[in-house]
Structures are given as C-alpha cells and as structure tokens.
C-alpha cells in the first residue's frame, strides 16, 4: 500500500475480462490496454457494462473470468484497499461525519503518510477550495463536493484514477466548466484517468481515447475525431452524435470508389471507407455535412433528390431540418446559420448533397437504429 | 383599489389562519400532556414534602414542606439507587453488544429477508412484558434447559442456580429492552450510503478500519438513541427485579412500588420518584452533550 505512488505505475491491461450476474453477462470477454498517463473514456448507454468494468478495476466487483494488470503487477484478486487505484464516485460518497480536511486526508492517514497537512492543503489549492478545510460536506454545493471527491482521490497519487459519471449530478453549465477543469487537472497531475460516462459530448471533450461499449463489449475504440468521422458500427454512428444511415447495395466500382444504389439513386463511397464485406451496405452521412437546396440548384458530389422538408427547427447556431425522402425515411440536416442558404419551410421540395469523402459505409446486416437516442434516456 | 384591498384582507386572513393552525394541531397533545403529566407531576411534587397526620390513620398525610424527606428517602435506599444505575448500565451495554451485530446484519446482509427479520425483532411485543419475564424465569429455572446444560459443562457448580440472582435481573432486562436498542441501530445503519463504505475501502482502509472510521461513527445517532431507549426504562424498571431477583437485588423501582402500594408511604415514594427522574435527566443530558451527535442527526 505504501508504495502505491511509486512501483506499480504502468499501463492498465484488462485481459478477457468477464462478469456475469446470474444469467446476465454484464461484461463480455473484454480486453483492453489503457496507456499510462492517458485520459480514457468508457462511453455507453446505461446497462452497457461500463460501470461494472470500472468496479472490477477498483476491486469492488470480482471478475468472473479474466485478469487485470497495472504494468507488471497482477491486481485481479487484490482487495480494493490494496490497489494503487482511487475512485471518484457517482454522487461523490464523501464521509458526512468528517470535515473536508479529514475527508481528503483519509487515504493519506490510512497509508501512514507523514506530511498530511501539507499535501491536503496543496490538493485543496489545486481544486481551488483552499478555505473549505474545516467545513462539513453537507455545507458545500454539488460542484464543490465534486471537487472534494476529486481531491480526496488524487491526493493519493494513484497509478490509476477512476471516475464514475463524476459530473452526472451537476447542471449543464457547471458540467461544461468542470469538464475543462478535469482535463486541466489531469494534465497537471499526469495520472491515468479512466472516465465512465453515458454523455458522448463529455467523453469527446475530455478523453484522448474513447471506448464505446454496448452490451458488455467494446464496439469501437479510438480518438474522438476518429470515432466521429469513421464510426465502425451503426451503434457508434448513432450513439456518438447523430447519423443518417441509409440501406444500399454496391452496384459497381469506379476507380477507388464503390457506386452504391440507394432506393434507385446512385452515390459514391470511397472503397477505403467501406467496411462492408458484402454488397449489402449501410451508407452513413452526418447531418452537418449535408447541404440542403431547392431541387433546381446544381449540386456537386453525392446527391439525393426528391426530399420534402417535413420539419424545421431553429437552434441559434444552426437550423435543423427533417427531410422526408421518397422511400419514407426521415433524414436530418443541420445547416449553419451563415446566410449561405435561404431558410426553407415545411413542405418545400429539396435535394440533398455532400462531398463524397464524408460518406462512410457500414456492414449491411446491422439495425440502422442501433444506439439511436439511447443517450437521451437518462 | 378596492380589489387590491380585498386581496390584502384575504391574504392577511389566510396568513392568520395559517399562523393559528400549528397551535390547533398541538392542542390535543398539549391537553393530554397537561392533564396526565404536568398535573400529576405537580401533585407528586406536593406529596413528596408531606408528613403523616399526627394521630391519623395510615396513608393520611399533610403538607408541611419537609424537604428533609428527600434526604431520608435517599439514605434509606442508597443501595437500590446504586443497583438501579449499575444494572441499567450493564443491561444497556449487553444489549448494545448483542443488538449491534444483529442490526448490522439486518441492514447490510439480510437481502430479501430484511422485513421478516425486522418483524422477528418486534415479535416479542405481541405478548405482554410480564409474561415474557415470567417465561425468562422458567428458562433460567431448574426445569429450564440452561441450568442443566451449564452444570453438565461444569460452568456452574452442581448446586448453583441462575434465578433469583443479579445475573438473572440483568439478562432479563437485556432481553426485554433489546428491540429498543436494535430498531434505532438498524435505522441509522440502514441510512448509511453503501458507497461511503466502498469509498473507505477504495481509500486504503480494510474492513476493520472502515468499521472503526466510517460505519461506527455514522451509526452514532442510532447508538445514542438505542442506549437512551434502553437505559431510561431499565433504570426505572422493577418487574425484572421483582420476578427474577432476590431481596438483595432490589432496584429503586421496587422500593417505590412497595412504598406506594404496600407501606403506603406516599411522601417517600414521591421523593424517590423525583430523585430517580432528576438523576436520569442529568445523566442523559451529560451523555448527549458528550457524544456530540447533534450534528449528525
């Protein structure tokens, strides 16, 4: 325990980690390496197994199968108090009977650290609450309690800091502010952060690497930009932001592109962006990449004709259109309010177009609605 | 303007009604307390300083404001005073030792049996206090299973008995007041957020340290409530001593009982009652001050 801050540093390596509760498999054969010093996010809807994964890393849940290593050290069977891992709990779990100072000093005292006072004061300064040492947790606001929970964990300089939906209880504005601060603190202290969240925007703002989880498995892992621009599955495409997914068939090949027939119209998809192994393909395009025009305006790149505007919502920076296509599918289009396009009204006939490289192709056997709007439920 | 005025009057009558409502709600309780607590207490206080009517019958007393009654009463029952507090303290500590693990198990480990176990804790209340104490006498008596078992194991001598002893009185009180200890302990343990215990575990505290530094301090409101609910009735109890004790284990309650109903010495009984009340009040106040749980409740 005393060497928590020195010897066991290294990458976090999860190997074939599985957790079952009765018949239910919460985490299913998950293997993952999280490099030391990174800000890693486990992102997924509730019940996807992300919190169970986190609890297994913390030692609060025992894996059914698999192993957990930090660097060279196997911590799979170690008790929570024997691991160089600290957690920032959802709703903070501060000790209500102890002062803020004693809350933060708790881990240091258990490990018999000498300069408790100095370290606590330092970390309270880091989270910008230096004058709160004598108060009780109930006397603090939600945002302040959140910072104390963070201070209580990072003061121990763990090899790994786990954050379980740490900002879930804060209001939107405070959440945005704390996201930036958390990122800054992570850079400042240089610890590995593993952050569990169902908020895709939060994960994208803070993490270097995001693993999107669904039904106990990792759907895709990568940088926020990679995941957003090149989703590998319909679930990721829908869960991370919004996507228009349209079923199509590869009808021919033209140089480095496939020509896809979607409901009788032809569009191009770069071969390098087509993940389907068969001719059945789901074509994806992000709503903000699409240009919306009246039917007689000439278009470049890919184009789909025959749309009718069925809903218009003005959201300040952009206008969001719902366009009903001839095959009765609604597509989303976000248009910047930069004066470039005249505002369209419900019922206007339109055609949609976008640059070919923005098109991505997914395996055609998937449910095109997988992961859609699941992030709105909680 | 008229409209505004009518609004204002309506507002004021509304707030006036609202202001009286709490007192109306309190009235029945206050009436009850006044009739059956305050008046008797005043009456008792009066009785405590009376002296016998010279040449009168037994039970005839007259008010002479003789405060020396208190000194006499205390001197005559010092032993019982001491015993009341010693037995009550022992019973409270025993009950705490038994009830804490029980309440802990119900709160944290009982799963779906939680409600069943809670019903079992209060099940003894379905029979009378007296009956249970008599039953306890039988359990500890010659015909019970405890004495032969202890004899066979040579824990007690062949002629030793358990009834009619201080041990029987204290165990009887422990048994009778156990639910009063268990329920508040359960209530405060149950309120503890399991995540604070996980947080303690996460912050390098093993199970024992977590109990010492987090669980127990957080259960202090229950400990204080439970010990008070056990100690206060135990200190004034006389049923256990009467049924399970012997003449050398009498408590203050027994003295008050016999002074009131057998000897018909009302002033002494009243003075003893007052002294018992006062000493419990002082002890309880000191205890609550010392335990400093007001912040937690």
Contacts between the chains, C-beta under 8 A, distances in Angstrom:
chain1	res1	chain2	res2	distance
A	1	B	204	5.5
A	4	B	204	7.6
A	58	B	202	6.0
A	59	B	201	7.8
A	59	B	202	7.8
A	60	B	198	5.5
A	60	B	201	7.2
A	60	B	202	7.3
A	79	B	201	7.5
A	79	B	206	7.1
A	80	B	198	7.4
A	80	B	201	4.3
A	80	B	202	5.1
A	81	B	201	5.5
A	81	B	202	7.3
A	81	B	203	7.6
A	81	B	204	4.7
A	81	B	205	5.8
A	81	B	206	5.3
A	85	B	202	7.5
A	86	B	202	6.0
A	86	B	203	6.8
A	87	B	198	7.9
A	87	B	199	7.2
A	87	B	202	4.9
A	89	B	195	5.3
A	89	B	198	7.2
A	89	B	199	5.8
A	90	B	195	7.8
A	91	B	193	8.0
A	91	B	195	7.0
A	93	B	193	6.3
A	93	B	195	3.8
A	93	B	196	4.9
A	93	B	198	6.8
A	93	B	199	4.2
A	94	B	196	7.5
A	94	B	199	7.7
A	95	B	196	5.8
A	95	B	199	7.3
A	95	B	200	7.4
A	95	B	214	6.1
A	95	B	218	7.9
A	96	B	196	7.4
A	96	B	218	7.0
A	96	B	296	7.7
A	97	B	214	7.9
A	97	B	217	4.7
A	97	B	218	5.7
A	97	B	220	7.8
A	97	B	296	6.2
A	106	B	200	7.2
A	106	B	203	4.9
A	106	B	205	7.4
A	106	B	213	7.7
A	107	B	203	3.8
A	107	B	204	5.3
A	110	B	203	6.2
A	110	B	204	3.9
A	110	B	205	5.0
A	110	B	209	6.5
A	111	B	204	5.3
A	136	B	295	7.5
A	152	B	199	7.9
A	152	B	203	7.0
A	153	B	203	7.9
A	156	B	203	7.1
A	156	B	204	7.5
